[in-house]
Amino acid sequence: MFSRSSRLALITLILSVVSLASFNAMAHGVDESTRLFLQNNTGVQFFPFMYIGAKHMVTGYDHLLFLAGVIFFLYKSKDILLYVSMFTLGHSLTLLFGVLGDVQVNAYIIDAIIGLSVVYKGFDNLGGFQRLLGFSPNAKIAVLIFGLFHGFGLATKLQEFQLPQAGLWQNLIAFNLGVELGQFAALTFILLLISFWRKHHSFAQFSTVSNTILMSAGFMLIGFQLTGYFTG
């Protein structure tokens, strides 16, 4: 059975995931002040874009759910750095390519694939692929590929605002840097939480329940996006 502290943590985790349902179909939109800034911005605005990038990642539940799944069973710092670097490489490439190349991708479909990445990681962490197929997909390649889709997800959000060409690449670099800073801050918190539970006997139960909830959240995100795609 779970200890009292374990039950409280799991309840908090469940409530956090359920709260996703209160968001609209675009899982990580922007607030009104940010929207106004992006619509009226001109020239190089390095620090504002860096701040927006950091805030976007910290509030980007779909990105964070995937990353939480990625690092859940990683114990060595070099492994965490490797996997996060693969993800960073993927989303940085498609973020820059998508905006600078004006590559138009349906936001609902991309966000549904991002939801699928969350389902994949939770299922993989539960040993689902090993039991079903007898092997697990190459985790590094999967993280890189899903990172590419996460980058397109970021790009579609910026493309909505038709950013001016003046200072565009500098602002994109600042935004991407902010994303990395936000990612680092969020992952530090997540890793501390997971590391705390690794010291307790309830970790095995905690990991099973957490990754089941992770899969449920991914399916929820997929459902939101596909509903938006077919009804929008």
N, C-alpha and C positions, 0 to 999 in steps of 0.2 A: 504493500500500500504506500501511497505518497505521504510524505511528511506534510505538516501544516504549511511550511514555507513553500514546498513544491506545489501544493494545491493552489496557493495564492498566486504563484508565478504563472501556473497554467491558466488560471482564470483570467489573469491580466492579459496573457497572450491571446486567449480566445476572444476576449472583448476587443482587443486591438484589431484582430482579423475581421471580426463581425462589423466593426466600425467602418470597414471599407465599403459596406453596402450603402452607407450614407452619401458616398461620393457619386458624381455623375459618371457616365460611361467612360469619359476620358480620365483615366485613373490618376493622372498627375498634371492637372491643368495649372493655370496661373491665376493669382489673385488680381483684383482690379487695379491696384497701384502698379503692379508689374506689367500688366497688360497695357496700361496707358503709357508707361515708359517705353516699352518696346515699339508701340505704334508711333510714338513721336520722337524717338531717339534719332540723333544725327551725329555723324562723325565717330571718332574713336571714343568709347566710354569704357575703358578697361576695367576699372574697379567696380562700377555698377554691374557690368556683365559677369564679372567674377562672382559677385555676391549673388546674383540671380542664379548662376549655375550651381553654387553651393546650396542655396535654398531649395532649388529644384530637386537636387539629389536627396537631400535630407527628407523632403516631403514626398519623394517618389517611391511609394510603397511597393510598386511592382519591381523596381530595380533592387530595392533593399531586401525584399523577400527572396529574390533569386540569389543575391550575394550571401544572405544568411544561410541558405541551403548549401551554397558552395563551400563555405568555411566551416560548416557544422562539425565535420569529422576530420578537419585538418588540425594537427597538433604541432607541427613544426613551423617556425616562422618563415623558413625558406619556401615551404609549400604554399603557405598563405600568400606570400609575396608573388610566387609564380602564377598562381591561379588568378589572383586579382589583377596582375599585369596582363594576363591573356585577355581578361574581360575588358580592361582599360584600353588595350590595343584595338580590340574589336570595335568598341563603341566610339572611340576617338576617330577611327578611320571613316566610319559611315556617317558620323555627325558632320565632319568636315566635308566629306564627299557629297552628302545629301544636300547640304545648304549651298555650298559653293558651286556645285554642279547643277543645282536646281532639279534634283531628282525627286519626282513626285511619287509618293507611295501612300496608299490609303491608310490613314491613321488608325482606323478601326481594326484592319487586318494585322497591321504591325503590332498593335497593342494586344491583340488576341494571341499572336505568336509569343509575345513577351509573357503573357499569362501561361502559355504552354511551357515556357522555359521554367517557370516556377513549379508546375506540375511535374515536369521531367526531373527536376532536382530532388523534390520531395520523394518521388517514386524511386529514384536511384539510391537515395540515402536509406530507404527502407529495404533495400536489397531486392526490389521488384524485378529489375532486369535480370539479375542473376538467377532468380527463381523461375522467371518466365522463359528466358532465352538461353540460360546457361552461361551467360557472360554479360558484362556491363560495357556500354559504349565508352570509347576513349573520353575520359572526363575533361582533359585539357582541350581537345578539339571541340567538344560540345560547348565548353565555356566560351571559347573564341567565337564560334558560330553564333551562339545566342548573344554574345556581346555585340556582334555586327547588327543584329536585329534591334537590340536595345539602343544602339547609336542612331538607327533610323527613327526609332521612337522619339528620341530627343530632337532629331532634325525636323520631324514633322511638326513638332510644337513651335519651333522657331520659324518655320516656313509660313505658319499661319499669319505672321505679322508683317510679311513682306519687308524685311529689313533692308534699309538703303545700302547701296554698294559702297559708299564712302565709309572706310574704316571697317568693312565687314569682316575681313579675315582676322584683323586684330581683335575685334569684339568676339569672334568665334573662339579664338585661342584663349581669351580671358574667360569666356563661358565654360570652356572645356576644363580649364585650370580650376575654376570654381567647383565644377562637378567632381573633380578628383579630391579637392579639399573636403567637400561635403561627404563624399564616399568614405574618405579616411576617418572622419569624425564619427560617422554612423557605424562603420565597421568596428571601430575601437570599442564603442558601447556594446555592440552585439557580441563581440568576441569576449569581452569581460563577463557578460552574462552567461555565455556558454561555458567559459572557463570555470566560473563559480560552480556550475552544476556538475562539471566533470569531477569535482572533488566529493560529490555525494553519491550514495548508493542508488539514489533515485534517477541517476542520469540515463540509464537504459530505458526506463519507462518514460522519462521526460523526452528523450530523443524520439521515441516511437510516436508519442502523442504529438510532439511538435511538428514532425515531418508529415504526419497525417493532416494536421491543421494546415501546414504549408501547401499540400496538394489541394485541399479544399479551397484555400484562398486563390490558388491558381485557376481552378475550375470556375470560381466565382468571377474572376477577372475576365476569363474567356467568355463566359456567359454575358457579362456587361457589354463587351466589345462586339460580339456577334449580334446581340440585340440591337445595338446602335447601328451596326452595318446594314441589317436587313430592314430596320424601321426608319433610318435616317434619310 
